[in-house]
Amino acid sequence: MRGIQKCSHCGHTPNTEYTIPNDIPSLQAEIQRLDTFIHELNAQRALVLRKLNQLSSTTGALPPELLSTIFTHAYPPPSLSPRINLQTLEADDPVSGGPRLSIAAATAILPDPPAREELIAKPLTLGAVCNHWRQVARETPALWSAIDLRPMPSRLSSAVAAERLGLYSQNAGSGGLNVQIVFHWSAALGMIDEAFERAVQPLTEVLFSPGLLSQTRILVLSNPPVAWLPYLSTGFLNLHTLALICTVPALEHSPFSLTNVPSLRNVSIRGINNFSITLPFNQLEFLNLRDMPLDSMIQLLLFCTNLKTFRTRASTRSRVSNTQQLLASPVILNSIEYFEWQDPYDPLSTRIRNLRLPSLRYLHFHEDFPTSGDEFLRNLPQDTLKTLHLTDFEYSNVLSEVLIWLPQIETLVLEKCNSEFVTEVISLLGSSPQSPSMFGPSSSSPDFSNSFVLLPKLKTLIITSTFFMDDPSDAFSSEFFAKLARVLADRVKRIKKAENGEAFRLEITPVQDVLWGPEAARILRDMLVRDALPLKIFAGGEEVKWN
């Protein structure tokens, strides 16, 4: 080795393996640095532990009642209203516009299984803070009052859903449990397969167990296995609301009855023929129907003599052989307060002229007014009917006549209507078939004593989710708002002259639809600021202030 020499006296060569290194000071410096770093880490660890202890002591000091209230605001129960109202939702509705999918093709587009953390009951996540929180969460029934399950078509997924349902049942308490179970429409194509029914057996056993039968207050089933339907009459003693949704036409439903559900008051049905189901007709107060033959809908309406709310959507073709006697003569339904009607162009829809609804408060039409519906409208009650709701209207050649026939209306709702239709409504509200338009030269000083106005009692106008066909800006023009402002000025002056103390209310949503122009802004500012007229304007849910 270079640099190592033999001893000149004895010829010995030194062994360098046992020589003392000359870097001991540097090693000692490194040890000192590591000791200092470890000390700093321990100090930071102690600081974190102190903060955790302070947090735990603070959370533990909160009374259980306060913690319970906080928890219920942090984890509100899932809303079951969209499916009770039979809204169109992605998981329920098969793809349309193409050829019918096979079971294999539909299974291929099933959504991905939920992530592991999504399978954990939300209230259980509160237990990660401390044992006190975990105990309070388990003893807060409101956290466990509603559950929304989306099982996949497998035994493992069904077992997990069954376990969660059982956990909610244990903690829901005496207040009852609201249950929603949604099978994706693509999975529903396999419902007729015995293998699938075996796969969902764990969930079947829990859902129809004695405990759940007595606990369940609201039950929403979207595309359930056909084998479940007969179980619905096996002991749901406290069930007051039921929604059944079937969007897979290939499924055949055996007849089943709900007459053994003594508390049932509200029923929503989609896609199930009424000859497959027997309802407790005299009990029902709310009936919402969709994707059923129109004659079936009318029959259910006539059978349910104590209904307060009747809603129809998207009826299918009526059976001609079964329609001869339906509403062939006037029928009085004394209890109905809310009436919603779609499919105005179905030939059977003309029979609506024979309906008499003396207690009606809320009238809701889709697309257009029913053909030959003038007799129906003329016989509506003058003392109770206050709200007219129009959805998906594009045009109506009887609009002005309808507004003349309904002078008692106080609230007008225009939902998802074409912008041209909304503009026409505003024009009619500011004019009269018997008087010049208020938008003419003489509009500055209207004659309140001699002029005739449509909907003279109108106090609330709601315009929501308007459809803009030809306007790339997807918003009302400044000319529209100028016209609307002039109409409001006339209406509000009438309200002030009547001195009834109520303000006129205008609501427009979403806020993107609102582009106030300079003329509208000037008129509205003068009304609200200078003249202090009784008017409230809301855009996107927020009140508009004109300072």
C-alpha positions in Angstrom: 0.0 0.0 0.0 1.3 3.4 -0.9 2.4 5.6 2.0 3.0 2.6 4.4 6.8 1.8 4.9 8.6 -0.9 6.7 10.5 -0.2 9.9 14.2 0.5 9.1 15.4 -1.5 12.1 13.3 -4.6 12.1 11.5 -4.6 8.8 8.0 -4.6 10.4 5.1 -3.2 8.5 2.4 -1.4 10.7 -1.2 -2.7 10.7 -3.4 0.3 9.8 -6.6 -1.6 10.9 -5.9 -0.8 14.5 -4.7 2.7 14.2 -6.7 5.4 16.1 -8.8 7.5 13.7 -8.2 11.2 13.7 -11.9 12.2 13.1 -13.2 11.7 16.7 -14.0 15.4 17.1 -16.2 15.4 14.1 -18.1 12.3 15.3 -18.6 13.9 18.7 -20.0 17.0 16.9 -22.5 14.9 15.0 -23.6 13.2 18.1 -24.2 16.6 19.7 -26.2 17.7 16.7 -28.4 14.6 16.8 -29.0 15.0 20.6 -30.1 18.6 20.0 -32.4 17.5 17.1 -34.0 14.8 19.3 -34.5 17.3 22.1 -36.3 19.6 19.7 -38.6 16.8 18.4 -39.5 15.8 21.9 -40.4 19.5 22.7 -42.6 19.7 19.6 -44.2 16.3 20.5 -44.9 17.6 24.0 -46.5 20.7 22.6 -48.8 18.7 20.3 -49.8 16.5 23.2 -50.6 19.5 25.4 -52.8 20.9 22.7 -54.6 17.6 22.2 -55.2 17.3 25.9 -56.5 20.8 26.0 -58.8 20.0 23.1 -60.0 16.8 24.7 -60.6 18.5 28.0 -62.6 21.2 26.2 -64.7 18.8 24.2 -65.2 16.6 27.2 -66.4 19.6 29.2 -69.3 20.3 26.8 -72.6 19.0 28.1 -74.0 16.0 26.2 -77.1 18.0 25.2 -75.0 20.7 23.5 -72.8 18.2 21.8 -75.8 16.3 20.6 -77.2 19.5 19.0 -73.9 20.3 17.4 -73.7 16.8 16.0 -77.1 17.0 14.4 -76.1 20.2 12.6 -72.8 18.7 11.5 -74.4 15.5 10.1 -77.9 16.3 9.0 -79.9 13.3 7.9 -80.1 12.5 4.2 -83.1 14.0 2.4 -85.6 11.5 1.0 -87.7 14.2 -0.6 -86.4 14.0 -4.2 -87.6 10.5 -4.6 -90.8 11.0 -2.7 -91.4 13.8 -5.2 -90.5 11.4 -8.0 -87.8 13.6 -9.4 -85.6 12.4 -12.3 -82.3 11.2 -10.8 -79.4 9.5 -12.5 -79.4 6.3 -10.5 -83.1 5.7 -11.2 -83.4 6.5 -14.9 -82.0 4.2 -17.7 -80.1 5.7 -20.6 -82.5 6.7 -23.3 -82.3 7.5 -27.0 -80.6 4.2 -28.0 -81.3 0.5 -28.3 -82.3 -1.4 -25.1 -79.3 -2.6 -23.3 -78.8 -6.3 -22.4 -78.2 -7.3 -18.8 -74.5 -7.8 -19.5 -74.2 -4.4 -21.2 -76.1 -2.7 -18.4 -73.9 -4.4 -15.7 -70.8 -3.1 -17.5 -71.9 0.5 -16.8 -72.6 0.0 -13.1 -71.0 2.7 -10.9 -67.8 1.9 -9.1 -68.2 0.4 -5.7 -68.1 3.0 -2.9 -64.8 3.7 -1.2 -64.2 2.1 2.1 -64.6 5.3 4.1 -68.0 5.8 2.4 -69.2 2.6 4.0 -68.6 3.8 7.5 -71.7 5.2 9.2 -71.2 9.0 9.4 -72.0 9.3 13.1 -69.3 6.8 13.9 -66.6 9.2 12.6 -67.4 11.4 15.5 -66.0 8.7 17.8 -62.5 9.3 16.5 -62.2 12.4 18.7 -62.7 10.8 22.1 -64.7 8.2 24.0 -67.1 11.0 25.2 -68.0 12.0 21.7 -68.5 8.4 20.7 -70.9 7.8 23.6 -72.9 11.0 22.8 -73.1 10.2 19.1 -74.5 6.8 19.9 -77.0 8.3 22.2 -78.2 10.9 19.8 -81.2 9.4 17.9 -81.4 12.3 15.4 -78.1 11.2 14.0 -79.5 7.8 13.2 -83.0 8.8 12.1 -82.5 8.3 8.4 -80.3 6.1 6.2 -79.6 6.1 2.5 -78.2 2.8 1.2 -76.9 2.2 -2.4 -76.1 -1.6 -2.4 -74.2 -3.2 -5.3 -75.5 -6.4 -6.8 -73.4 -8.7 -4.7 -73.8 -10.6 -1.4 -70.8 -8.8 0.2 -72.3 -5.3 -0.6 -75.7 -6.5 0.6 -74.2 -7.8 3.9 -72.4 -4.5 4.5 -75.7 -2.6 3.8 -77.5 -4.9 6.2 -75.0 -4.3 8.9 -75.3 -0.5 8.5 -79.1 -0.8 8.6 -79.0 -2.9 11.7 -76.7 -0.3 13.4 -79.0 2.5 12.6 -81.9 0.5 13.9 -80.2 -0.1 17.2 -79.5 3.7 17.7 -82.6 5.3 16.1 -84.6 5.1 19.3 -88.3 5.5 19.7 -88.5 8.3 17.1 -88.4 5.8 14.3 -86.2 5.3 11.2 -86.5 6.6 7.6 -85.0 4.2 5.1 -84.0 4.8 1.5 -82.6 1.9 -0.6 -81.6 2.6 -4.1 -80.6 -0.1 -6.6 -78.9 1.4 -9.7 -81.2 0.9 -12.7 -78.5 -1.2 -14.5 -78.5 -3.6 -11.5 -82.3 -3.7 -11.6 -82.2 -5.5 -14.9 -80.9 -8.6 -13.0 -83.7 -8.5 -10.4 -85.5 -11.4 -12.1 -82.4 -13.6 -11.6 -82.6 -15.9 -8.6 -78.9 -15.5 -8.1 -79.4 -11.8 -7.6 -82.2 -12.3 -5.1 -79.9 -14.7 -3.2 -77.2 -12.0 -3.2 -79.5 -9.4 -1.5 -80.8 -11.9 1.0 -78.8 -10.4 4.0 -80.4 -7.0 3.4 -83.8 -8.6 2.9 -83.7 -10.3 6.3 -82.8 -7.1 8.1 -85.2 -4.8 6.3 -88.2 -7.0 6.9 -87.2 -8.1 10.5 -89.7 -7.4 13.3 -87.6 -4.5 14.7 -87.4 -2.6 11.3 -91.1 -3.4 10.6 -92.1 -1.5 13.7 -89.4 1.3 13.5 -89.7 2.4 9.9 -91.7 5.6 9.3 -90.6 6.4 5.8 -89.6 3.8 3.2 -88.2 4.7 -0.2 -87.4 1.8 -2.6 -85.9 2.5 -6.0 -85.8 -0.5 -8.4 -86.2 -3.0 -5.5 -86.2 -6.8 -6.2 -89.6 -7.8 -7.2 -89.6 -10.4 -4.4 -89.6 -7.5 -1.9 -93.0 -6.1 -2.9 -95.2 -8.7 -1.2 -93.3 -8.2 2.1 -94.6 -4.6 2.2 -97.8 -5.8 3.7 -96.3 -8.0 6.4 -96.3 -5.7 9.4 -95.1 -2.1 8.8 -97.3 -0.8 11.6 -96.0 2.7 11.8 -95.1 3.4 8.2 -96.7 6.6 7.0 -94.9 7.4 3.8 -93.9 4.9 1.0 -92.2 5.6 -2.3 -91.9 2.8 -4.9 -89.9 3.5 -8.0 -89.5 1.1 -10.9 -87.8 2.4 -14.1 -87.1 -1.0 -15.7 -90.0 -1.8 -18.0 -88.9 -5.4 -18.4 -89.8 -6.3 -14.8 -93.2 -7.9 -14.2 -94.8 -7.2 -10.8 -97.0 -9.7 -9.2 -100.1 -8.2 -7.5 -99.6 -7.1 -4.0 -101.5 -5.2 -1.4 -100.8 -2.4 1.1 -104.1 -2.5 2.9 -102.5 -4.0 6.0 -100.4 -0.9 6.6 -102.6 1.0 9.1 -100.6 4.2 9.3 -99.9 4.7 5.6 -101.0 8.2 4.5 -98.5 9.2 1.7 -97.7 7.1 -1.4 -95.5 7.9 -4.4 -95.5 5.3 -7.2 -93.5 5.4 -10.4 -93.7 2.8 -13.2 -96.0 0.3 -11.4 -99.3 -0.4 -13.0 -102.1 0.2 -10.5 -103.6 -3.2 -11.2 -100.5 -4.7 -9.6 -101.1 -2.9 -6.3 -104.0 -2.5 -3.9 -103.9 0.7 -1.8 -105.7 1.6 1.4 -107.7 4.1 -0.5 -109.7 5.6 2.4 -106.5 6.2 4.4 -104.4 8.1 1.8 -103.9 11.9 1.9 -101.0 12.2 -0.5 -100.8 10.4 -3.9 -98.0 11.1 -6.4 -97.9 9.1 -9.6 -95.5 9.0 -12.5 -94.9 6.8 -15.6 -98.2 5.0 -15.4 -101.2 4.9 -17.8 -103.3 8.0 -17.4 -106.5 6.0 -16.9 -104.8 4.2 -14.0 -103.9 7.5 -12.5 -107.5 8.8 -12.8 -108.9 5.6 -11.4 -106.6 5.9 -8.3 -107.7 9.5 -7.9 -111.4 8.5 -7.9 -110.8 5.6 -5.5 -108.9 7.7 -2.9 -111.8 9.7 -1.5 -109.9 11.5 1.3 -106.9 12.7 -0.8 -105.6 16.2 0.0 -102.7 16.1 -2.6 -102.9 14.5 -6.0 -99.9 14.7 -8.4 -99.3 13.2 -11.8 -96.2 13.1 -14.1 -95.4 11.6 -17.4 -98.3 9.3 -18.0 -98.1 6.4 -20.5 -100.7 5.4 -23.1 -104.1 4.7 -21.7 -105.9 1.4 -22.3 -108.7 2.4 -24.6 -111.0 -0.5 -23.5 -110.9 0.7 -20.0 -111.6 4.4 -20.3 -115.3 4.7 -21.4 -116.7 5.5 -17.9 -113.8 7.5 -16.4 -115.0 11.0 -15.5 -117.9 10.7 -18.0 -119.9 12.9 -15.7 -119.1 15.5 -13.0 -117.3 14.1 -9.9 -116.8 16.1 -6.7 -113.7 15.5 -4.7 -114.1 17.5 -1.5 -110.8 17.0 0.2 -108.2 17.8 -2.5 -106.2 20.9 -1.8 -103.2 20.4 -4.1 -103.7 19.2 -7.7 -100.9 18.7 -10.2 -101.6 17.6 -13.8 -99.4 16.8 -16.8 -100.0 15.4 -20.2 -102.5 18.0 -21.4 -102.7 16.5 -25.0 -103.8 13.0 -24.0 -107.4 12.5 -25.3 -108.4 11.2 -21.9 -107.1 14.5 -20.3 -110.2 16.2 -21.7 -112.2 14.4 -18.9 -110.6 16.8 -16.4 -113.5 19.1 -17.3 -115.8 17.0 -15.1 -113.6 17.3 -12.0 -114.9 19.6 -9.2 -112.4 20.5 -6.5 -114.2 22.8 -4.0 -111.3 22.8 -1.5 -108.5 23.4 -3.9 -105.6 25.7 -2.8 -102.8 24.9 -5.1 -103.1 24.3 -8.9 -100.0 23.0 -10.8 -100.0 22.4 -14.6 -97.1 21.1 -16.8 -96.4 22.0 -20.5 -99.9 23.5 -21.2 -103.4 23.8 -19.9 -105.5 20.7 -20.5 -107.6 20.6 -23.7 -111.2 21.5 -23.1 -110.2 22.5 -19.5 -112.2 25.7 -19.5 -115.1 24.2 -17.6 -112.7 22.8 -15.0 -111.1 26.2 -14.5 -114.3 28.1 -14.4 -115.6 25.9 -11.6 -112.5 26.2 -9.4 -113.2 27.7 -5.9 -112.9 31.5 -5.6 -112.3 31.5 -1.8 -109.6 28.9 -1.3 -107.5 28.7 -4.5 -104.5 31.0 -4.1 -101.6 29.6 -6.1 -101.1 28.8 -9.8 -97.9 26.9 -10.7 -96.8 26.5 -14.3 -93.9 24.2 -15.3 -92.2 23.6 -18.7 -94.6 26.0 -20.6 -93.4 27.2 -24.0 -96.6 28.6 -25.4 -100.3 28.5 -24.7 -103.0 30.0 -26.9 -105.4 30.2 -23.9 -103.1 31.9 -21.5 -105.0 35.2 -21.3 -108.3 33.4 -20.9 -107.0 31.3 -18.0 -105.7 34.4 -16.2 -109.1 35.9 -16.7 -110.8 32.8 -15.3 -108.6 32.8 -12.2 -108.9 36.3 -10.6 -108.5 34.8 -7.1 -104.8 33.9 -7.6 -102.4 35.5 -5.2 -99.2 33.6 -6.0 -97.9 32.8 -9.6 -95.0 30.4 -10.1 -93.3 30.1 -13.4 -90.8 27.1 -13.3 -88.6 26.0 -16.2 -90.7 27.9 -18.7 -89.4 29.3 -22.0 -88.2 32.9 -21.7 -90.7 33.9 -24.4 -93.5 32.5 -22.4 -92.4 34.3 -19.2 -92.2 37.5 -21.2 -95.7 37.0 -22.5 -97.0 36.5 -18.9 -95.4 39.7 -17.8 -96.9 41.6 -20.7 -100.4 40.2 -19.9 -100.0 41.2 -16.2 -99.3 44.7 -17.3 -102.2 45.0 -19.8 -105.8 43.9 -20.3 -107.9 42.6 -23.2 -110.3 45.4 -22.3 -107.8 48.3 -21.9 -104.7 49.7 -23.6 -101.4 48.2 -22.7 -99.8 50.0 -19.7 -96.6 50.1 -21.7 -98.0 52.7 -24.1 -97.6 56.5 -23.9 -100.4 56.8 -21.4 -98.9 54.4 -18.8 -97.5 57.2 -16.7 -100.8 57.9 -15.0 -103.0 54.8 -15.1 -106.6 55.1 -14.2 -107.1 52.7 -11.3 -110.9 53.2 -11.2 -111.7 52.1 -14.8 -108.9 49.8 -15.9 -109.2 46.0 -15.8 -106.1 44.0 -14.8 -105.5 40.3 -14.9 -104.8 38.6 -11.5 -105.8 41.7 -9.5 -105.0 40.0 -6.2 -101.5 38.8 -7.2 -99.0 39.4 -4.4 -96.2 37.0 -5.2 -94.4 36.3 -8.5 -91.8 33.5 -8.6 -89.7 33.0 -11.8 -87.3 30.1 -11.5 -85.0 28.0 -13.8 -86.1 29.8 -17.0 -85.2 28.1 -20.3 -83.5 30.5 -22.7 -83.8 29.0 -26.2 -82.4 31.8 -28.4 -80.5 34.0 -26.0 -76.8 33.0 -25.8 -76.4 35.0 -22.5 -78.9 32.7 -20.7 -80.4 35.8 -19.0 -83.3 38.1 -19.3 -82.7 41.2 -21.3 -82.6 44.7 -19.9 -85.8 45.4 -21.9 -87.5 42.5 -20.0 -86.6 43.9 -16.7 -87.7 47.4 -17.7 -91.1 46.0 -18.6 -91.2 44.0 -15.4 -90.3 47.1 -13.3 -93.2 49.0 -14.9 -95.6 46.1 -14.1 -94.4 46.0 -10.5 -94.8 49.8 -10.2 -98.4 49.5 -11.2 -99.1 46.5 -9.0 -97.4 48.0 -5.9 -99.3 51.3 -6.3 -102.6 49.3 -6.3 -101.4 47.5 -3.1 -100.6 50.8 -1.4 -103.9 52.3 -2.5 -105.7 49.3 -1.0 -103.7 49.9 2.3 -103.7 46.3 3.3 -100.1 46.4 4.6 -98.8 43.5 2.5 -95.7 43.9 0.3 -95.6 42.5 -3.2 -92.9 39.8 -3.5 -90.8 39.1 -6.6 -88.4 36.1 -6.6 -86.1 35.2 -9.5 -83.6 32.3 -9.4 -80.9 31.5 -10.3 -79.2 34.8 -9.8 -77.4 34.4 -13.2 -80.8 35.1 -14.9 -80.8 38.6 -13.4 -79.2 41.5 -15.3 -80.9 44.7 -14.1 -80.7 47.4 -16.8 -80.5 51.1 -16.0 -84.2 51.8 -16.6 -85.3 48.9 -14.4 -82.8 49.9 -11.7 -84.1 53.5 -11.7 -87.7 52.5 -11.4 -87.1 50.0 -8.7 -84.8 52.4 -6.7 -87.5 55.1 -6.9 -90.1 52.7 -5.7 -88.1 51.3 -2.8 -86.0 54.2 -1.7 -87.8 57.4 -2.7 -91.4 56.3 -2.4 -91.0 53.5 0.2 -93.5 51.4 -1.7 -94.4 47.9 -0.3 -92.1 45.7 -2.5 -89.6 43.0 -1.7 -87.3 41.6 -4.5 -85.2 38.4 -4.2 -82.5 37.4 -6.7 -81.0 34.0 -6.2 -82.5 33.8 -2.7 -80.9 37.0 -1.5 -83.0 40.2 -1.0 -82.0 43.0 -3.4 -81.2 46.3 -1.6 -81.4 49.5 -3.6 -79.5 52.1 -1.6 
